[in-house]
Amino acid sequence: LLTSKTVALDIGCNAGFLSLMIAKKCKYIDAFDNNPFLIQIAEKCRQFEKLENINYSCLTFDEFRPDGKYNLVLSLANHHTFDGNMRPEVRGYIEKIRSIMEKGGSLILESHPGEFRQPLFKNQISALNDLFHVENEQVVSTVKNVLDTNRLVVWMRAI
């Protein structure tokens, strides 16, 4: 998936470990999280790895203003908050993602854990068929802990 990508975005990058791996395979990556402590960890790791093609920022998705378009966007388990205060709503969130993507670019979405979230997540994804085409979806199961169990990962291509 990364071989043809040049510019990537990691929304809610946490401590940035996935972004660091992606930076080794693509031209440039922007990554952000709203937790300043996680961004400090990410930046220290970036410096340790001596990577110059990654930019970490501490901000929210609402505050994010891209300079250009992306051909790979990662949104892993951050499309909805548990308290229901997501701004914008899921549809608006995905519309904003699409607006900063190149046509044909890839979006990787991950659901929150558990079977009880998967039907809602799948319904939300199917309502986006005017913006994206689903290329693949897979349930990822682990036994580490309940928060990592049965997450649905969906690869979508921007129309």
Rosetta constraint file for C-alpha pairs under 8 A:
AtomPair CA 1 CA 5 HARMONIC 7.37 0.50
AtomPair CA 2 CA 22 HARMONIC 7.48 0.50
AtomPair CA 2 CA 25 HARMONIC 6.33 0.50
AtomPair CA 2 CA 26 HARMONIC 6.64 0.50
AtomPair CA 3 CA 25 HARMONIC 6.83 0.50
AtomPair CA 3 CA 26 HARMONIC 7.23 0.50
AtomPair CA 5 CA 26 HARMONIC 5.92 0.50
AtomPair CA 5 CA 27 HARMONIC 7.69 0.50
AtomPair CA 5 CA 71 HARMONIC 6.04 0.50
AtomPair CA 5 CA 72 HARMONIC 6.48 0.50
AtomPair CA 6 CA 26 HARMONIC 4.88 0.50
AtomPair CA 6 CA 27 HARMONIC 4.65 0.50
AtomPair CA 6 CA 28 HARMONIC 6.27 0.50
AtomPair CA 6 CA 71 HARMONIC 6.94 0.50
AtomPair CA 7 CA 26 HARMONIC 6.58 0.50
AtomPair CA 7 CA 27 HARMONIC 5.95 0.50
AtomPair CA 7 CA 28 HARMONIC 4.92 0.50
AtomPair CA 7 CA 29 HARMONIC 5.62 0.50
AtomPair CA 7 CA 69 HARMONIC 7.78 0.50
AtomPair CA 7 CA 70 HARMONIC 5.24 0.50
AtomPair CA 7 CA 71 HARMONIC 5.85 0.50
AtomPair CA 7 CA 72 HARMONIC 6.61 0.50
AtomPair CA 8 CA 26 HARMONIC 7.52 0.50
AtomPair CA 8 CA 28 HARMONIC 6.36 0.50
AtomPair CA 8 CA 29 HARMONIC 4.53 0.50
AtomPair CA 8 CA 30 HARMONIC 6.33 0.50
AtomPair CA 8 CA 70 HARMONIC 5.48 0.50
AtomPair CA 8 CA 71 HARMONIC 6.13 0.50
AtomPair CA 8 CA 72 HARMONIC 4.63 0.50
AtomPair CA 8 CA 73 HARMONIC 5.73 0.50
AtomPair CA 8 CA 74 HARMONIC 7.96 0.50
AtomPair CA 9 CA 29 HARMONIC 5.54 0.50
AtomPair CA 9 CA 30 HARMONIC 4.85 0.50
AtomPair CA 9 CA 31 HARMONIC 5.63 0.50
AtomPair CA 9 CA 70 HARMONIC 6.65 0.50
AtomPair CA 9 CA 72 HARMONIC 6.33 0.50
AtomPair CA 9 CA 73 HARMONIC 4.76 0.50
AtomPair CA 9 CA 74 HARMONIC 6.23 0.50
AtomPair CA 10 CA 19 HARMONIC 6.62 0.50
AtomPair CA 10 CA 29 HARMONIC 7.50 0.50
AtomPair CA 10 CA 30 HARMONIC 6.39 0.50
AtomPair CA 10 CA 31 HARMONIC 4.55 0.50
AtomPair CA 10 CA 32 HARMONIC 6.56 0.50
AtomPair CA 10 CA 73 HARMONIC 5.99 0.50
AtomPair CA 10 CA 74 HARMONIC 4.83 0.50
AtomPair CA 10 CA 75 HARMONIC 6.51 0.50
AtomPair CA 11 CA 31 HARMONIC 6.11 0.50
AtomPair CA 11 CA 32 HARMONIC 5.77 0.50
AtomPair CA 11 CA 33 HARMONIC 6.79 0.50
AtomPair CA 11 CA 61 HARMONIC 7.27 0.50
AtomPair CA 11 CA 73 HARMONIC 7.45 0.50
AtomPair CA 11 CA 74 HARMONIC 6.02 0.50
AtomPair CA 11 CA 75 HARMONIC 5.28 0.50
AtomPair CA 11 CA 76 HARMONIC 7.51 0.50
AtomPair CA 11 CA 78 HARMONIC 7.82 0.50
AtomPair CA 12 CA 31 HARMONIC 7.32 0.50
AtomPair CA 12 CA 32 HARMONIC 5.59 0.50
AtomPair CA 12 CA 33 HARMONIC 4.38 0.50
AtomPair CA 12 CA 34 HARMONIC 7.22 0.50
AtomPair CA 12 CA 75 HARMONIC 6.97 0.50
AtomPair CA 12 CA 76 HARMONIC 7.37 0.50
AtomPair CA 12 CA 78 HARMONIC 6.67 0.50
AtomPair CA 13 CA 17 HARMONIC 7.88 0.50
AtomPair CA 13 CA 18 HARMONIC 7.51 0.50
AtomPair CA 13 CA 19 HARMONIC 6.98 0.50
AtomPair CA 13 CA 31 HARMONIC 5.80 0.50
AtomPair CA 13 CA 32 HARMONIC 5.53 0.50
AtomPair CA 13 CA 33 HARMONIC 5.45 0.50
AtomPair CA 14 CA 32 HARMONIC 7.80 0.50
AtomPair CA 14 CA 33 HARMONIC 5.93 0.50
AtomPair CA 14 CA 35 HARMONIC 7.64 0.50
AtomPair CA 14 CA 38 HARMONIC 5.73 0.50
AtomPair CA 14 CA 39 HARMONIC 7.23 0.50
AtomPair CA 14 CA 42 HARMONIC 7.95 0.50
AtomPair CA 15 CA 38 HARMONIC 4.57 0.50
AtomPair CA 15 CA 39 HARMONIC 6.02 0.50
AtomPair CA 15 CA 40 HARMONIC 7.94 0.50
AtomPair CA 15 CA 41 HARMONIC 5.75 0.50
AtomPair CA 15 CA 42 HARMONIC 4.86 0.50
AtomPair CA 16 CA 20 HARMONIC 6.20 0.50
AtomPair CA 16 CA 31 HARMONIC 7.38 0.50
AtomPair CA 16 CA 38 HARMONIC 7.65 0.50
AtomPair CA 16 CA 39 HARMONIC 7.30 0.50
AtomPair CA 16 CA 41 HARMONIC 7.69 0.50
AtomPair CA 16 CA 42 HARMONIC 4.75 0.50
AtomPair CA 17 CA 21 HARMONIC 6.60 0.50
AtomPair CA 17 CA 42 HARMONIC 6.99 0.50
AtomPair CA 18 CA 22 HARMONIC 6.30 0.50
AtomPair CA 19 CA 23 HARMONIC 6.01 0.50
AtomPair CA 19 CA 29 HARMONIC 7.24 0.50
AtomPair CA 19 CA 31 HARMONIC 6.79 0.50
AtomPair CA 19 CA 54 HARMONIC 7.77 0.50
AtomPair CA 20 CA 24 HARMONIC 6.77 0.50
AtomPair CA 20 CA 45 HARMONIC 7.96 0.50
AtomPair CA 20 CA 46 HARMONIC 6.76 0.50
AtomPair CA 20 CA 54 HARMONIC 7.62 0.50
AtomPair CA 21 CA 25 HARMONIC 7.19 0.50
AtomPair CA 22 CA 26 HARMONIC 6.30 0.50
AtomPair CA 22 CA 29 HARMONIC 7.61 0.50
AtomPair CA 23 CA 27 HARMONIC 7.04 0.50
AtomPair CA 23 CA 28 HARMONIC 6.34 0.50
AtomPair CA 23 CA 29 HARMONIC 6.09 0.50
AtomPair CA 23 CA 51 HARMONIC 7.51 0.50
AtomPair CA 23 CA 53 HARMONIC 6.42 0.50
AtomPair CA 23 CA 54 HARMONIC 6.23 0.50
AtomPair CA 24 CA 51 HARMONIC 7.96 0.50
AtomPair CA 27 CA 53 HARMONIC 6.63 0.50
AtomPair CA 28 CA 53 HARMONIC 4.78 0.50
AtomPair CA 28 CA 54 HARMONIC 5.82 0.50
AtomPair CA 29 CA 53 HARMONIC 6.40 0.50
AtomPair CA 29 CA 54 HARMONIC 4.83 0.50
AtomPair CA 29 CA 55 HARMONIC 6.43 0.50
AtomPair CA 30 CA 54 HARMONIC 5.81 0.50
AtomPair CA 30 CA 55 HARMONIC 4.87 0.50
AtomPair CA 30 CA 56 HARMONIC 6.24 0.50
AtomPair CA 30 CA 57 HARMONIC 7.94 0.50
AtomPair CA 31 CA 54 HARMONIC 7.38 0.50
AtomPair CA 31 CA 55 HARMONIC 6.09 0.50
AtomPair CA 31 CA 56 HARMONIC 4.94 0.50
AtomPair CA 31 CA 57 HARMONIC 6.44 0.50
AtomPair CA 32 CA 39 HARMONIC 7.42 0.50
AtomPair CA 32 CA 56 HARMONIC 5.43 0.50
AtomPair CA 32 CA 57 HARMONIC 4.67 0.50
AtomPair CA 32 CA 58 HARMONIC 5.62 0.50
AtomPair CA 32 CA 59 HARMONIC 6.29 0.50
AtomPair CA 32 CA 60 HARMONIC 7.57 0.50
AtomPair CA 33 CA 38 HARMONIC 7.42 0.50
AtomPair CA 33 CA 39 HARMONIC 6.69 0.50
AtomPair CA 33 CA 57 HARMONIC 6.74 0.50
AtomPair CA 33 CA 58 HARMONIC 5.30 0.50
AtomPair CA 33 CA 59 HARMONIC 5.79 0.50
AtomPair CA 33 CA 60 HARMONIC 6.47 0.50
AtomPair CA 34 CA 58 HARMONIC 5.08 0.50
AtomPair CA 34 CA 59 HARMONIC 4.60 0.50
AtomPair CA 34 CA 60 HARMONIC 5.17 0.50
AtomPair CA 35 CA 39 HARMONIC 6.50 0.50
AtomPair CA 35 CA 58 HARMONIC 6.46 0.50
AtomPair CA 35 CA 59 HARMONIC 7.79 0.50
AtomPair CA 36 CA 40 HARMONIC 6.20 0.50
AtomPair CA 36 CA 58 HARMONIC 5.70 0.50
AtomPair CA 37 CA 41 HARMONIC 6.47 0.50
AtomPair CA 38 CA 42 HARMONIC 6.21 0.50
AtomPair CA 39 CA 43 HARMONIC 6.03 0.50
AtomPair CA 39 CA 56 HARMONIC 6.56 0.50
AtomPair CA 39 CA 57 HARMONIC 6.79 0.50
AtomPair CA 39 CA 58 HARMONIC 6.23 0.50
AtomPair CA 40 CA 44 HARMONIC 6.23 0.50
AtomPair CA 41 CA 45 HARMONIC 6.25 0.50
AtomPair CA 42 CA 46 HARMONIC 6.14 0.50
AtomPair CA 42 CA 56 HARMONIC 7.21 0.50
AtomPair CA 43 CA 47 HARMONIC 6.21 0.50
AtomPair CA 43 CA 56 HARMONIC 6.63 0.50
AtomPair CA 44 CA 48 HARMONIC 6.16 0.50
AtomPair CA 45 CA 49 HARMONIC 6.13 0.50
AtomPair CA 46 CA 50 HARMONIC 6.03 0.50
AtomPair CA 46 CA 51 HARMONIC 5.60 0.50
AtomPair CA 46 CA 52 HARMONIC 7.85 0.50
AtomPair CA 46 CA 54 HARMONIC 7.65 0.50
AtomPair CA 47 CA 51 HARMONIC 6.48 0.50
AtomPair CA 59 CA 63 HARMONIC 6.09 0.50
AtomPair CA 59 CA 64 HARMONIC 6.72 0.50
AtomPair CA 60 CA 64 HARMONIC 6.31 0.50
AtomPair CA 62 CA 87 HARMONIC 7.32 0.50
AtomPair CA 62 CA 88 HARMONIC 7.83 0.50
AtomPair CA 66 CA 100 HARMONIC 7.25 0.50
AtomPair CA 68 CA 100 HARMONIC 7.00 0.50
AtomPair CA 69 CA 100 HARMONIC 4.89 0.50
AtomPair CA 69 CA 101 HARMONIC 4.88 0.50
AtomPair CA 69 CA 102 HARMONIC 5.67 0.50
AtomPair CA 70 CA 100 HARMONIC 6.22 0.50
AtomPair CA 70 CA 101 HARMONIC 4.63 0.50
AtomPair CA 70 CA 102 HARMONIC 5.82 0.50
AtomPair CA 70 CA 105 HARMONIC 7.13 0.50
AtomPair CA 71 CA 101 HARMONIC 5.76 0.50
AtomPair CA 71 CA 102 HARMONIC 5.40 0.50
AtomPair CA 71 CA 103 HARMONIC 7.84 0.50
AtomPair CA 71 CA 104 HARMONIC 7.40 0.50
AtomPair CA 71 CA 105 HARMONIC 4.11 0.50
AtomPair CA 71 CA 106 HARMONIC 5.99 0.50
AtomPair CA 72 CA 101 HARMONIC 7.58 0.50
AtomPair CA 72 CA 105 HARMONIC 5.68 0.50
AtomPair CA 72 CA 106 HARMONIC 4.80 0.50
AtomPair CA 72 CA 107 HARMONIC 5.86 0.50
AtomPair CA 72 CA 108 HARMONIC 7.87 0.50
AtomPair CA 73 CA 97 HARMONIC 7.80 0.50
AtomPair CA 73 CA 101 HARMONIC 7.78 0.50
AtomPair CA 73 CA 105 HARMONIC 7.99 0.50
AtomPair CA 73 CA 106 HARMONIC 6.36 0.50
AtomPair CA 73 CA 107 HARMONIC 4.82 0.50
AtomPair CA 73 CA 108 HARMONIC 6.32 0.50
AtomPair CA 74 CA 107 HARMONIC 5.97 0.50
AtomPair CA 74 CA 108 HARMONIC 4.94 0.50
AtomPair CA 74 CA 109 HARMONIC 6.39 0.50
AtomPair CA 75 CA 79 HARMONIC 6.87 0.50
AtomPair CA 75 CA 107 HARMONIC 7.55 0.50
AtomPair CA 75 CA 108 HARMONIC 6.12 0.50
AtomPair CA 75 CA 109 HARMONIC 5.03 0.50
AtomPair CA 75 CA 110 HARMONIC 6.60 0.50
AtomPair CA 76 CA 108 HARMONIC 7.30 0.50
AtomPair CA 76 CA 109 HARMONIC 5.47 0.50
AtomPair CA 76 CA 110 HARMONIC 4.54 0.50
AtomPair CA 76 CA 111 HARMONIC 7.09 0.50
AtomPair CA 77 CA 109 HARMONIC 7.16 0.50
AtomPair CA 77 CA 110 HARMONIC 4.94 0.50
AtomPair CA 77 CA 111 HARMONIC 5.04 0.50
AtomPair CA 77 CA 112 HARMONIC 5.09 0.50
AtomPair CA 78 CA 110 HARMONIC 7.90 0.50
AtomPair CA 78 CA 111 HARMONIC 7.96 0.50
AtomPair CA 78 CA 112 HARMONIC 7.85 0.50
AtomPair CA 79 CA 86 HARMONIC 7.75 0.50
AtomPair CA 79 CA 90 HARMONIC 6.34 0.50
AtomPair CA 79 CA 93 HARMONIC 7.23 0.50
AtomPair CA 79 CA 111 HARMONIC 7.86 0.50
AtomPair CA 80 CA 84 HARMONIC 6.98 0.50
AtomPair CA 80 CA 85 HARMONIC 7.95 0.50
AtomPair CA 80 CA 86 HARMONIC 5.66 0.50
AtomPair CA 80 CA 89 HARMONIC 7.88 0.50
AtomPair CA 80 CA 90 HARMONIC 6.74 0.50
AtomPair CA 81 CA 85 HARMONIC 6.26 0.50
AtomPair CA 81 CA 86 HARMONIC 5.64 0.50
AtomPair CA 86 CA 90 HARMONIC 7.45 0.50
AtomPair CA 87 CA 93 HARMONIC 7.46 0.50
AtomPair CA 88 CA 92 HARMONIC 5.19 0.50
AtomPair CA 88 CA 93 HARMONIC 5.43 0.50
AtomPair CA 89 CA 93 HARMONIC 6.01 0.50
AtomPair CA 90 CA 94 HARMONIC 6.21 0.50
AtomPair CA 90 CA 124 HARMONIC 7.64 0.50
AtomPair CA 91 CA 95 HARMONIC 6.09 0.50
AtomPair CA 91 CA 124 HARMONIC 7.82 0.50
AtomPair CA 91 CA 128 HARMONIC 7.69 0.50
AtomPair CA 92 CA 96 HARMONIC 6.12 0.50
AtomPair CA 93 CA 97 HARMONIC 6.39 0.50
AtomPair CA 94 CA 98 HARMONIC 6.15 0.50
AtomPair CA 95 CA 99 HARMONIC 6.18 0.50
AtomPair CA 95 CA 131 HARMONIC 7.56 0.50
AtomPair CA 96 CA 100 HARMONIC 6.66 0.50
AtomPair CA 97 CA 101 HARMONIC 6.56 0.50
AtomPair CA 98 CA 102 HARMONIC 7.96 0.50
AtomPair CA 98 CA 131 HARMONIC 6.87 0.50
AtomPair CA 98 CA 158 HARMONIC 6.79 0.50
AtomPair CA 101 CA 105 HARMONIC 6.22 0.50
AtomPair CA 101 CA 158 HARMONIC 7.27 0.50
AtomPair CA 102 CA 158 HARMONIC 7.19 0.50
AtomPair CA 103 CA 157 HARMONIC 7.99 0.50
AtomPair CA 103 CA 158 HARMONIC 5.28 0.50
AtomPair CA 103 CA 159 HARMONIC 5.66 0.50
AtomPair CA 104 CA 157 HARMONIC 5.47 0.50
AtomPair CA 104 CA 158 HARMONIC 4.79 0.50
AtomPair CA 104 CA 159 HARMONIC 6.02 0.50
AtomPair CA 105 CA 157 HARMONIC 5.57 0.50
AtomPair CA 105 CA 158 HARMONIC 5.29 0.50
AtomPair CA 106 CA 155 HARMONIC 6.79 0.50
AtomPair CA 106 CA 156 HARMONIC 5.66 0.50
AtomPair CA 106 CA 157 HARMONIC 4.67 0.50
AtomPair CA 106 CA 158 HARMONIC 6.33 0.50
AtomPair CA 107 CA 155 HARMONIC 5.84 0.50
AtomPair CA 107 CA 156 HARMONIC 5.06 0.50
AtomPair CA 107 CA 157 HARMONIC 6.21 0.50
AtomPair CA 107 CA 158 HARMONIC 7.33 0.50
AtomPair CA 108 CA 153 HARMONIC 7.02 0.50
AtomPair CA 108 CA 154 HARMONIC 5.72 0.50
AtomPair CA 108 CA 155 HARMONIC 4.66 0.50
AtomPair CA 108 CA 156 HARMONIC 6.32 0.50
AtomPair CA 109 CA 153 HARMONIC 5.70 0.50
AtomPair CA 109 CA 154 HARMONIC 5.19 0.50
AtomPair CA 109 CA 155 HARMONIC 6.57 0.50
AtomPair CA 109 CA 156 HARMONIC 7.93 0.50
AtomPair CA 110 CA 151 HARMONIC 6.56 0.50
AtomPair CA 110 CA 152 HARMONIC 5.65 0.50
AtomPair CA 110 CA 153 HARMONIC 4.39 0.50
AtomPair CA 110 CA 154 HARMONIC 6.35 0.50
AtomPair CA 111 CA 117 HARMONIC 7.20 0.50
AtomPair CA 111 CA 118 HARMONIC 6.82 0.50
AtomPair CA 111 CA 121 HARMONIC 6.40 0.50
AtomPair CA 111 CA 151 HARMONIC 5.40 0.50
AtomPair CA 111 CA 152 HARMONIC 5.17 0.50
AtomPair CA 111 CA 153 HARMONIC 6.46 0.50
AtomPair CA 112 CA 117 HARMONIC 6.44 0.50
AtomPair CA 112 CA 118 HARMONIC 7.84 0.50
AtomPair CA 112 CA 151 HARMONIC 5.96 0.50
AtomPair CA 112 CA 152 HARMONIC 7.72 0.50
AtomPair CA 113 CA 117 HARMONIC 6.73 0.50
AtomPair CA 113 CA 118 HARMONIC 7.97 0.50
AtomPair CA 113 CA 146 HARMONIC 7.49 0.50
AtomPair CA 113 CA 147 HARMONIC 5.62 0.50
AtomPair CA 113 CA 148 HARMONIC 6.05 0.50
AtomPair CA 113 CA 149 HARMONIC 5.57 0.50
AtomPair CA 113 CA 150 HARMONIC 5.67 0.50
AtomPair CA 113 CA 151 HARMONIC 4.81 0.50
AtomPair CA 113 CA 152 HARMONIC 7.90 0.50
AtomPair CA 114 CA 118 HARMONIC 6.80 0.50
AtomPair CA 114 CA 146 HARMONIC 7.95 0.50
AtomPair CA 114 CA 147 HARMONIC 7.84 0.50
AtomPair CA 114 CA 149 HARMONIC 5.89 0.50
AtomPair CA 114 CA 150 HARMONIC 5.05 0.50
AtomPair CA 114 CA 151 HARMONIC 6.21 0.50
AtomPair CA 115 CA 119 HARMONIC 7.39 0.50
AtomPair CA 115 CA 150 HARMONIC 6.56 0.50
AtomPair CA 115 CA 151 HARMONIC 7.97 0.50
AtomPair CA 116 CA 120 HARMONIC 7.88 0.50
AtomPair CA 117 CA 121 HARMONIC 6.15 0.50
AtomPair CA 118 CA 122 HARMONIC 5.94 0.50
AtomPair CA 118 CA 151 HARMONIC 7.55 0.50
AtomPair CA 118 CA 152 HARMONIC 6.59 0.50
AtomPair CA 119 CA 123 HARMONIC 6.13 0.50
AtomPair CA 120 CA 124 HARMONIC 6.20 0.50
AtomPair CA 121 CA 125 HARMONIC 6.19 0.50
AtomPair CA 122 CA 126 HARMONIC 6.14 0.50
AtomPair CA 123 CA 127 HARMONIC 6.38 0.50
AtomPair CA 124 CA 128 HARMONIC 6.96 0.50
AtomPair CA 125 CA 129 HARMONIC 7.54 0.50
AtomPair CA 128 CA 132 HARMONIC 6.10 0.50
AtomPair CA 129 CA 133 HARMONIC 5.92 0.50
AtomPair CA 129 CA 134 HARMONIC 7.92 0.50
AtomPair CA 130 CA 159 HARMONIC 7.37 0.50
AtomPair CA 131 CA 158 HARMONIC 6.07 0.50
AtomPair CA 131 CA 159 HARMONIC 5.48 0.50
AtomPair CA 132 CA 156 HARMONIC 5.80 0.50
AtomPair CA 132 CA 157 HARMONIC 5.29 0.50
AtomPair CA 132 CA 158 HARMONIC 4.50 0.50
AtomPair CA 132 CA 159 HARMONIC 5.16 0.50
AtomPair CA 133 CA 156 HARMONIC 5.41 0.50
AtomPair CA 133 CA 157 HARMONIC 5.15 0.50
AtomPair CA 133 CA 158 HARMONIC 6.53 0.50
AtomPair CA 133 CA 159 HARMONIC 6.62 0.50
AtomPair CA 134 CA 154 HARMONIC 7.09 0.50
AtomPair CA 134 CA 155 HARMONIC 6.09 0.50
AtomPair CA 134 CA 156 HARMONIC 4.36 0.50
AtomPair CA 134 CA 157 HARMONIC 6.39 0.50
AtomPair CA 135 CA 154 HARMONIC 7.70 0.50
AtomPair CA 135 CA 155 HARMONIC 5.52 0.50
AtomPair CA 135 CA 156 HARMONIC 5.30 0.50
AtomPair CA 135 CA 157 HARMONIC 6.59 0.50
AtomPair CA 136 CA 154 HARMONIC 5.87 0.50
AtomPair CA 136 CA 155 HARMONIC 5.21 0.50
AtomPair CA 136 CA 156 HARMONIC 7.11 0.50
AtomPair CA 137 CA 152 HARMONIC 6.91 0.50
AtomPair CA 137 CA 153 HARMONIC 5.58 0.50
AtomPair CA 137 CA 154 HARMONIC 4.27 0.50
AtomPair CA 137 CA 155 HARMONIC 6.18 0.50
AtomPair CA 138 CA 152 HARMONIC 5.71 0.50
AtomPair CA 138 CA 153 HARMONIC 5.37 0.50
AtomPair CA 138 CA 154 HARMONIC 6.57 0.50
AtomPair CA 139 CA 150 HARMONIC 5.70 0.50
AtomPair CA 139 CA 151 HARMONIC 5.53 0.50
AtomPair CA 139 CA 152 HARMONIC 4.35 0.50
AtomPair CA 139 CA 153 HARMONIC 6.16 0.50
AtomPair CA 140 CA 149 HARMONIC 7.22 0.50
AtomPair CA 140 CA 150 HARMONIC 5.30 0.50
AtomPair CA 140 CA 151 HARMONIC 5.24 0.50
AtomPair CA 140 CA 152 HARMONIC 6.14 0.50
AtomPair CA 140 CA 153 HARMONIC 6.99 0.50
AtomPair CA 141 CA 148 HARMONIC 7.10 0.50
AtomPair CA 141 CA 149 HARMONIC 5.01 0.50
AtomPair CA 141 CA 150 HARMONIC 4.47 0.50
AtomPair CA 141 CA 151 HARMONIC 6.64 0.50
AtomPair CA 142 CA 148 HARMONIC 6.02 0.50
AtomPair CA 142 CA 149 HARMONIC 5.28 0.50
AtomPair CA 142 CA 150 HARMONIC 7.11 0.50
AtomPair CA 143 CA 148 HARMONIC 7.31 0.50
AtomPair CA 143 CA 149 HARMONIC 6.55 0.50
AtomPair CA 144 CA 148 HARMONIC 6.63 0.50
AtomPair CA 144 CA 149 HARMONIC 7.83 0.50
AtomPair CA 145 CA 149 HARMONIC 6.76 0.50
